[in-house]
């Protein structure tokens, strides 16, 4: 199976995070075939204004975007009984960009706001990553606060964030981009020609998606200007606003 069409079915476009992954890896969220550090979702709560004006409850989304992350997002939204909680996004590690766009569409379809930031759970203070994960896994609610993430908002983060009706960064958070690369878990030896073709195809899909979400598609051109091993590029705050990665207050 060597055709471009066949490879598109099984290939995923993966973004190599601009910052290092967590020092401690969490246990897998699923029982079989689920990678470590895959994204988890839980409800968090804080004082009035913790997640914005009049906002005290939110959905924390943290970890790497993997093949089944969109299913877990839908599952937690279904449990909210119609509550439109904002989603606080904290992504690290290599993520599936195609799934990230699916998650962004889910946020938009549900009319939710999105924030790029970290959720710090009070009960996790002094606990190991595994013990903290065990607290989060049931889905909350957990007392917490929105804080500056240790990993910057990368391209996968931006794709999910783009789905928010209102989009913002936690105070001090930055958008940091690096290159993207093709990885095929079923056939890792994808030729250079096929990688180039798929990168172009996926790039056009992301431009269309961002345009639909109200983000300037020129963001993809910025990512494409960076090689996979290039030095991370910190997007200046003025450009974050100009590209409509965030929305006006």
C-alpha positions in Angstrom: 0.0 0.0 0.0 2.2 2.8 -1.2 -0.3 5.3 -2.7 -0.6 8.8 -1.1 -4.3 8.1 -0.5 -3.5 5.0 1.5 -0.9 6.7 3.5 -3.2 9.6 4.4 -5.6 7.1 6.1 -2.9 5.9 8.5 -0.4 8.7 8.7 -0.6 11.4 11.3 1.0 14.8 11.3 2.9 15.1 14.6 4.1 18.4 16.1 7.4 18.1 18.1 6.8 20.2 21.1 9.0 23.3 21.5 9.6 22.6 25.1 10.5 19.5 27.0 7.9 17.0 28.1 7.1 16.5 31.8 10.0 15.2 33.8 7.7 12.5 35.1 5.4 10.5 32.8 1.9 9.7 33.9 0.5 6.2 33.6 -1.6 5.5 30.5 -5.2 6.8 30.7 -6.5 3.7 28.9 -6.1 0.0 29.5 -4.7 -1.2 26.2 -2.5 0.6 23.7 -2.8 4.0 25.4 0.5 5.9 25.5 1.8 7.5 28.6 1.1 11.3 28.9 -2.1 11.0 26.7 -4.5 13.8 27.4 -6.8 13.6 30.3 -9.9 15.8 31.2 -11.3 16.7 34.5 -13.4 19.5 36.1 -11.6 22.0 38.2 -13.0 24.8 40.4 -11.6 27.9 42.1 -12.7 31.2 43.5 -14.8 33.6 41.5 -12.8 34.9 38.5 -10.3 32.0 38.6 -10.8 31.3 34.9 -12.0 34.7 33.8 -14.7 37.3 34.7 -17.5 35.5 36.5 -15.9 32.1 35.9 -15.0 29.7 38.8 -15.4 26.2 37.1 -13.6 24.9 34.1 -12.5 21.7 32.3 -8.8 21.0 32.5 -7.4 19.3 29.3 -3.7 18.3 29.8 -1.2 16.0 28.2 -0.4 15.0 24.6 -3.2 14.9 22.0 -3.5 11.3 20.9 -5.8 9.3 18.6 -8.6 8.9 21.1 -8.4 12.3 22.9 -11.4 13.7 21.0 -13.6 10.8 22.4 -12.5 11.7 25.9 -13.4 15.3 25.4 -16.9 14.4 24.2 -17.3 12.1 27.2 -16.6 14.8 29.7 -18.7 17.4 27.9 -21.6 14.9 27.9 -21.3 14.7 31.7 -21.8 18.5 32.2 -25.6 18.5 31.8 -25.6 21.4 29.5 -23.1 23.5 31.5 -20.8 25.5 29.1 -17.5 25.4 31.0 -14.4 26.9 29.4 -11.6 24.5 28.6 -8.1 25.2 29.9 -5.6 23.6 27.6 -2.2 22.4 28.7 -0.4 20.3 25.9 3.0 18.8 26.0 4.9 16.2 24.0 4.3 15.1 20.4 0.6 15.5 19.5 -1.6 14.4 16.6 -2.5 17.6 14.8 -5.4 16.1 12.9 -7.0 15.1 16.2 -6.2 18.6 17.6 -8.4 20.1 14.8 -11.2 17.7 15.6 -11.1 18.8 19.2 -11.2 22.4 18.2 -14.3 21.8 16.1 -15.9 20.1 19.1 -15.3 23.1 21.3 -16.8 25.4 18.6 -19.8 23.1 18.1 -20.5 23.3 21.8 -20.0 27.1 22.0 -17.2 26.9 24.5 -14.4 29.3 25.4 -10.8 28.1 25.5 -7.7 29.2 27.6 -4.1 28.1 27.1 -2.8 27.6 30.6 -2.1 25.0 33.3 -4.4 23.8 36.0 -2.7 23.4 39.4 -4.7 21.1 41.6 -4.4 21.9 45.3 -4.5 18.2 46.4 -1.6 17.4 44.2 0.8 19.5 46.2 3.7 17.3 47.4 2.4 14.2 45.5 4.0 12.2 42.8 2.8 12.5 39.2 1.2 9.0 39.5 -0.6 9.9 42.7 -1.8 13.2 41.2 -3.0 11.4 38.1 -5.0 9.0 40.3 -6.8 12.1 41.8 -7.6 13.5 38.4 -8.6 10.4 36.6 -12.2 10.2 38.0 -12.9 13.6 36.4 -13.2 15.9 39.4 -14.3 18.4 40.5 -11.0 19.3 42.1 -10.0 22.6 43.8 -7.4 24.3 41.6 -6.2 27.4 40.0 -5.2 28.4 36.5 -1.5 29.1 36.3 1.3 29.7 33.8 2.0 26.4 32.0 5.5 24.9 32.1 5.1 24.0 28.4 4.4 26.8 26.0 1.3 26.8 23.7 2.6 25.0 20.6 0.9 24.5 17.3 -1.2 21.6 18.5 -2.3 23.8 21.4 -3.2 26.6 19.0 -5.2 24.3 16.8 -7.3 23.2 19.8 -7.4 26.8 21.2 -8.7 28.0 17.8 -12.0 26.2 18.4 -12.8 28.4 21.4 -15.5 31.1 20.8 -13.4 33.3 23.0 -9.7 32.5 23.2 -7.1 33.7 25.7 -3.7 32.8 27.2 -3.1 32.5 30.9 -1.1 35.4 32.2 2.5 35.1 31.1 1.8 32.2 28.7 3.5 32.2 25.3 2.9 30.8 21.9 6.1 28.9 20.8 6.2 27.2 17.4 8.6 24.6 15.8 8.4 22.5 12.7 6.0 19.6 12.1 6.7 16.2 10.8 4.9 13.1 9.3 4.8 9.9 11.3 3.1 6.8 10.2 2.7 4.3 13.1 1.8 1.4 10.7 4.6 2.1 8.2 7.4 4.2 9.7 9.5 4.3 6.5 7.5 7.0 4.7 9.6 8.3 1.8 10.7 11.9 1.6 8.5 12.5 -1.4 5.4 11.1 0.4 6.2 13.2 3.5 6.4 16.3 1.4 3.1 15.6 -0.4 1.3 14.8 2.9 2.7 17.9 4.6 1.3 20.1 1.8 -2.1 18.3 1.9 -2.4 18.6 5.7 -1.2 22.2 5.6 -4.0 23.1 3.3 -6.5 21.4 5.7 -5.1 23.4 8.6 -5.4 26.7 6.7 -9.0 25.9 5.9 -9.7 25.0 9.5 -8.1 28.1 10.9 -9.9 30.3 8.5 -13.2 28.7 9.6 -12.3 29.3 13.2 -11.4 32.9 12.7 -7.6 32.6 13.0 -5.4 33.9 10.2 -4.3 30.9 8.1 -0.9 32.6 7.6 -0.1 30.9 10.9 0.5 27.7 8.9 3.0 29.6 6.7 4.9 30.6 9.8 5.0 26.9 11.0 6.1 25.8 7.5 9.0 28.2 7.6 10.5 26.3 10.5 12.3 23.0 9.9 11.6 20.1 12.2 14.9 20.7 14.0 14.8 24.5 13.9 15.1 26.6 16.9 11.7 27.3 18.6 10.1 30.6 17.5 8.4 32.6 20.2 5.5 34.4 18.6 5.5 38.1 19.7 2.4 39.2 21.6 1.5 41.7 18.8 1.5 38.8 16.3 -0.6 36.6 18.6 -3.2 39.3 18.5 -2.8 40.1 14.8 -3.2 36.4 13.8 -6.3 36.2 16.0 -4.9 33.3 18.0 -6.6 35.1 20.9 -9.8 37.2 20.8 -10.2 40.7 22.2 -11.1 40.8 25.9 
